[in-house]
Amino acid sequence: MSITIFKRSEDLIHHVNEEKKKGCSIGFVPTMGALHQGHISLIEASAIQCDVTVCSIFVNPTQFNDKKDLETYPRNLCSDIKVLMDSSCDILFAPDVHEIYPHESGFVPSPELSWAGKVMEAAHRPGHYDGVMQVVYRLLDIVKPDVLFMGQKDYQQQLIIRQMIAAYEIKTKLVMVPTEREADGMALSSRNVKLDEESRIKATILSKTLHDIKSQLPHEDVNSLQEKGINQIADKGLEVEYLQVADQNTLKPLSKVHKGEKVVICVAARAGDVRLIDNVLYPD
Ligand code: AMP
């Protein structure tokens, strides 16, 4: 399939407006590239629900709290374009930094985020979600999609963007797409290519631990489940940043799970230099 590529927002806006005039609905999948099947699952979900699918590739500097992570983030636009040509993507938006941030300091949304803005990724990556909200707000302003597709893989991110969309009354619906996994359960991630063979094998303990905990819920003492899980991951040589059983809507940590309660179990850990995150929902 062919795709149309835009580097300038002005050109993209013009093209998308023409599609809208024809009555087409617009689906949008923002990414940082190094595309894999997880990204493609969002594109395919968009193609099913919308007439035109726009994917963006932009490694957003403002969301990296770790400079080294930004420098080593995998980038390969040529192979990404080939991947997109085999997908249902219609339009690629691949802007430069000055296109997204034409002014020194762009607008940073600051919605009321409650627990979601304080725990887990927010606590361990200071400023990260300010950068994520900044870039998604800007991209939504350019693309003005009917539907935004985001992955469950970054559960807290989609929750925060959902809250931002509501707070700023943005006319875009957010759809969360389930996490794509390897056959051994490992969640697909652009950062997986940075893992050496041994760390890659060891890292499967993350999804295994999440599923072990899930299989034991509801449980009287969630703290003991979390502790057991942290030890299980540490035994494989990974450094756990957090392992948290939390409420799906607020991300408030739970010490007890009641029947019927909607829960997300989230983990972040380092395998050497590589930081990995994953989560599962309970119940399914
Ligand atoms: P990224 O390029 O890492 O910023 O991710 C772009 C989008 O793809 C985000 O909405 C992610 O949540 C989503 N995504 C990343 N990995 C996966 C995966 N394994 N399954 C589903 N969606 C994913």
Boltz pocket constraint, residues with backbone or C-beta under 6 A from the ligand:
constraints:
  - pocket:
      binder: B
      contacts: [[A, 30], [A, 31], [A, 32], [A, 33], [A, 37], [A, 38], [A, 39], [A, 41], [A, 42], [A, 149], [A, 150], [A, 151], [A, 152], [A, 153], [A, 154], [A, 177], [A, 178], [A, 179], [A, 180], [A, 181], [A, 187], [A, 188], [A, 189], [A, 190]]
      max_distance: 6.0
